[in-house]
């Protein structure tokens, strides 16, 4: 189980992204009734919170693991430096902001404050940003956990 925490967070993110797709499909197919809207809103809230959880913890994990590797072995192990972190941090921020926007645009579309198609476009954009963030997170986790395994292997038994 050593060095698998990042993978577990990625699995939570992937499952929550698949749930986001399911909630989006359910939203496109739902009839307009009070009960259907409540269900869609509740499911959306659960999915958004699961994605927030996965992205935030993954960012904290990546930051602390990179910092810990640098502190343990000085500069010989290239930790997760800001240069490498910038694209991942930007993707995570964009994914989280897009989820918040998507969640807030739903009631606005329901109340006819914005056209309904706008919420659908926001869903597609949020989904694309989720996938992009997960790909970048996966690359960062793989690189850091590979360095961590190398460090474990170099320690005396």
C-alpha positions as CSV (number, residue, x, y, z in Angstrom):
1,X,0.0,0.0,0.0
2,X,3.1,2.2,0.3
3,X,2.9,5.2,-2.1
4,X,-0.7,4.5,-3.3
5,X,-2.5,7.4,-1.7
6,X,-2.3,9.5,-4.9
7,X,-3.7,6.6,-6.9
8,X,-6.6,6.3,-4.5
9,X,-7.4,10.0,-4.9
10,X,-7.2,9.6,-8.7
11,X,-9.7,6.7,-8.6
12,X,-12.0,8.9,-6.5
13,X,-11.6,11.7,-9.1
14,X,-12.3,9.3,-12.0
15,X,-15.3,7.8,-10.4
16,X,-16.7,11.3,-9.5
17,X,-16.1,12.4,-13.1
18,X,-18.0,9.4,-14.4
19,X,-20.8,10.3,-11.9
20,X,-20.7,13.8,-13.4
21,X,-21.3,12.3,-16.8
22,X,-24.2,10.3,-15.4
23,X,-25.7,13.4,-13.7
24,X,-25.3,15.3,-17.0
25,X,-27.1,12.6,-19.0
26,X,-29.8,12.5,-16.3
27,X,-30.2,16.3,-16.6
28,X,-30.6,16.2,-20.3
29,X,-33.2,13.4,-20.1
30,X,-35.2,14.6,-17.1
31,X,-38.7,15.8,-17.2
32,X,-39.4,19.1,-15.7
33,X,-40.9,18.3,-12.3
34,X,-40.2,19.4,-8.8
35,X,-39.0,15.9,-7.7
36,X,-36.7,15.5,-10.8
37,X,-35.1,18.9,-10.2
38,X,-34.5,18.1,-6.5
39,X,-32.9,14.8,-7.4
40,X,-30.7,16.4,-10.1
41,X,-29.7,19.1,-7.6
42,X,-28.9,16.7,-4.8
43,X,-26.9,14.3,-7.2
44,X,-25.0,17.3,-8.6
45,X,-24.1,18.5,-5.1
46,X,-22.7,15.1,-4.2
47,X,-20.7,14.9,-7.4
48,X,-19.3,18.4,-7.1
49,X,-18.3,17.8,-3.5
50,X,-16.6,14.5,-4.4
51,X,-14.6,16.2,-7.2
52,X,-13.7,19.1,-4.9
53,X,-12.5,16.5,-2.3
54,X,-10.4,14.6,-4.9
55,X,-8.8,17.7,-6.5
56,X,-8.0,19.5,-3.3
57,X,-6.5,16.4,-1.6
58,X,-4.6,15.5,-4.7
59,X,-3.1,19.0,-4.8
60,X,-2.1,18.8,-1.1
61,X,-0.7,15.3,-1.6
62,X,1.4,16.4,-4.6
63,X,2.6,19.5,-2.8
64,X,3.6,17.8,0.4
65,X,5.1,14.7,-1.3
66,X,7.3,16.9,-3.5
67,X,8.3,19.1,-0.6
68,X,9.1,16.0,1.5
69,X,11.2,14.4,-1.2
70,X,13.2,17.6,-1.6
71,X,13.7,17.9,2.2
72,X,14.7,14.3,2.6
73,X,17.2,14.1,-0.2
74,X,18.1,17.8,-0.8
75,X,18.3,18.8,-4.4
76,X,19.4,15.5,-5.8
77,X,15.8,14.4,-6.1
78,X,14.0,16.9,-8.2
79,X,10.8,17.5,-6.1
80,X,7.6,18.9,-7.4
81,X,8.8,22.4,-8.1
82,X,6.6,25.3,-9.0
83,X,7.8,25.2,-12.6
84,X,6.4,21.6,-12.9
85,X,3.4,22.4,-10.6
86,X,2.1,25.4,-12.6
87,X,0.1,23.5,-15.3
88,X,-1.4,21.1,-12.8
89,X,-2.3,23.9,-10.3
90,X,-3.9,25.9,-13.1
91,X,-5.9,22.8,-14.3
92,X,-7.0,22.1,-10.8
93,X,-8.1,25.7,-10.2
94,X,-9.9,25.8,-13.6
95,X,-11.7,22.4,-12.9
96,X,-12.8,23.6,-9.4
97,X,-14.0,27.0,-10.7
98,X,-15.8,25.3,-13.6
99,X,-17.6,23.0,-11.2
100,X,-18.7,25.9,-9.1
101,X,-19.9,27.8,-12.1
102,X,-21.8,24.7,-13.4
103,X,-23.5,24.2,-10.1
104,X,-24.5,27.9,-9.9
105,X,-25.7,28.1,-13.5
106,X,-28.2,25.2,-13.0
107,X,-30.6,27.2,-10.8
108,X,-30.2,30.2,-13.1
109,X,-31.2,28.1,-16.1
110,X,-34.1,26.6,-14.2
111,X,-35.4,30.0,-13.2
112,X,-35.0,31.3,-16.9
113,X,-32.4,33.8,-15.8
114,X,-30.1,32.4,-18.6
115,X,-30.9,30.2,-21.6
116,X,-31.1,26.5,-20.7
117,X,-28.5,25.6,-23.4
118,X,-25.9,27.8,-21.5
119,X,-26.0,25.3,-18.6
120,X,-25.4,22.4,-21.1
121,X,-22.4,24.2,-22.6
122,X,-21.0,24.8,-19.1
123,X,-21.4,21.1,-18.4
124,X,-19.4,20.2,-21.5
125,X,-16.7,22.7,-20.6
126,X,-16.6,21.5,-16.9
127,X,-16.3,17.9,-18.0
128,X,-13.4,18.7,-20.4
129,X,-11.6,20.6,-17.6
130,X,-12.1,17.7,-15.2
131,X,-10.6,15.2,-17.7
132,X,-7.7,17.6,-18.4
133,X,-7.1,18.1,-14.6
134,X,-7.2,14.3,-14.0
135,X,-4.7,13.6,-16.8
136,X,-2.2,16.2,-15.4
137,X,-2.8,14.9,-11.8
138,X,-2.1,11.4,-13.0
139,X,1.2,12.4,-14.7
140,X,2.3,14.3,-11.6
141,X,1.3,11.5,-9.2
142,X,3.1,8.9,-11.4
143,X,6.3,11.0,-11.5
144,X,6.4,11.6,-7.8
145,X,5.5,8.1,-6.8
146,X,8.2,6.8,-9.2
147,X,10.7,9.0,-7.4
148,X,9.4,7.8,-4.0
149,X,9.7,4.1,-5.0
150,X,13.3,4.8,-6.1
151,X,14.0,6.4,-2.8
152,X,12.5,3.4,-0.9
153,X,14.6,1.0,-3.0
154,X,17.8,3.0,-2.2
155,X,17.3,2.8,1.6
156,X,19.1,0.1,3.5
157,X,16.9,-2.9,4.5
